[in-house]
Amino acid sequence: MNSSQKIYGWYSNTQLRNMRETFSLPYIYYKDIYGNIVQVTEVKHNRHSKPKFHDVYSLGELTEFHASDRLPLYFDNSPYYTSETFPAEQ
């Protein structure tokens, strides 16, 4: 990857369920621009290219790959979603 090319992370519970059935290392982690480790289900070079899962939300710009594993790390992605990401049922 060209080091000047920006990357953006996305996360979807639906996509993660699919990945756990398909991949040996479905838990994928990157560092964001603030140094936080975040779990991603997809990485793209275009921040406007949203994955096609109904529950996907953006994790913003990422800086580097951290790890992938067959078991999850325990941490909190909640700073990345808001009521706009998951609107309340009316």
C-alpha positions as CSV (number, residue, x, y, z in Angstrom):
1,M,0.0,0.0,0.0
2,N,1.2,3.5,-0.8
3,S,1.9,5.2,2.5
4,S,0.4,8.5,1.3
5,Q,-2.9,6.8,0.5
6,K,-5.5,7.2,3.3
7,I,-7.6,4.2,4.5
8,Y,-11.0,4.3,6.3
9,G,-12.5,1.6,8.5
10,W,-16.0,0.3,8.7
11,Y,-17.7,-2.0,11.1
12,S,-20.9,-4.2,10.8
13,N,-22.2,-6.9,13.2
14,T,-23.8,-8.6,10.2
15,Q,-20.6,-8.6,8.2
16,L,-18.7,-9.9,11.3
17,R,-21.1,-12.9,11.6
18,N,-20.5,-13.7,8.0
19,M,-16.7,-13.4,8.5
20,R,-16.7,-15.8,11.5
21,E,-18.3,-18.5,9.3
22,T,-15.8,-17.9,6.5
23,F,-12.4,-16.8,7.7
24,S,-10.0,-18.4,10.1
25,L,-9.0,-14.9,11.5
26,P,-12.2,-12.9,11.4
27,Y,-11.3,-10.4,14.1
28,I,-9.4,-7.6,12.5
29,Y,-7.9,-4.6,14.2
30,Y,-6.4,-1.3,13.0
31,K,-5.2,1.9,14.8
32,D,-7.1,5.0,14.1
33,I,-5.6,8.5,13.7
34,Y,-5.9,9.0,17.5
35,G,-3.9,5.9,18.3
36,N,-7.0,3.9,19.4
37,I,-7.2,0.2,18.4
38,V,-10.5,-0.4,16.6
39,Q,-12.1,-3.5,15.3
40,V,-13.0,-3.3,11.6
41,T,-14.9,-5.6,9.2
42,E,-13.8,-3.7,6.1
43,V,-11.2,-1.2,5.0
44,K,-11.5,1.1,2.0
45,H,-9.5,3.9,0.4
46,N,-12.6,5.9,-0.3
47,R,-14.4,7.2,2.8
48,H,-17.6,7.6,0.8
49,S,-17.6,4.0,-0.4
50,K,-19.9,2.5,2.3
51,P,-20.1,-1.3,2.6
52,K,-23.6,-2.7,1.7
53,F,-24.6,-3.9,5.2
54,H,-27.7,-2.3,6.9
55,D,-25.9,-1.9,10.2
56,V,-22.5,-0.6,9.0
57,Y,-20.9,2.5,10.6
58,S,-17.7,4.4,9.9
59,L,-14.7,4.2,12.1
60,G,-13.0,7.1,10.3
61,E,-9.5,7.3,9.1
62,L,-7.0,4.6,10.1
63,T,-3.3,4.7,10.2
64,E,-2.0,1.1,10.4
65,F,-2.9,-2.5,10.7
66,H,-2.7,-3.8,14.3
67,A,-3.6,-7.5,14.3
68,S,-6.1,-10.2,13.3
69,D,-7.1,-13.2,15.4
70,R,-9.5,-16.1,15.6
71,L,-10.7,-14.7,19.0
72,P,-11.9,-11.2,19.8
73,L,-9.9,-8.6,21.8
74,Y,-12.1,-6.9,24.4
75,F,-12.5,-3.1,24.0
76,D,-15.3,-0.6,23.2
77,N,-16.0,0.8,19.7
78,S,-18.9,2.9,21.1
79,P,-17.3,6.4,20.6
80,Y,-17.7,5.7,16.9
81,Y,-21.5,5.4,16.8
82,T,-24.2,7.8,17.7
83,S,-28.0,8.0,17.6
84,E,-27.6,9.0,14.0
85,T,-25.8,5.7,13.3
86,F,-28.6,3.6,14.9
87,P,-31.7,5.9,15.1
88,A,-34.2,5.1,17.8
89,E,-37.3,3.2,16.8
90,Q,-40.3,5.5,16.2
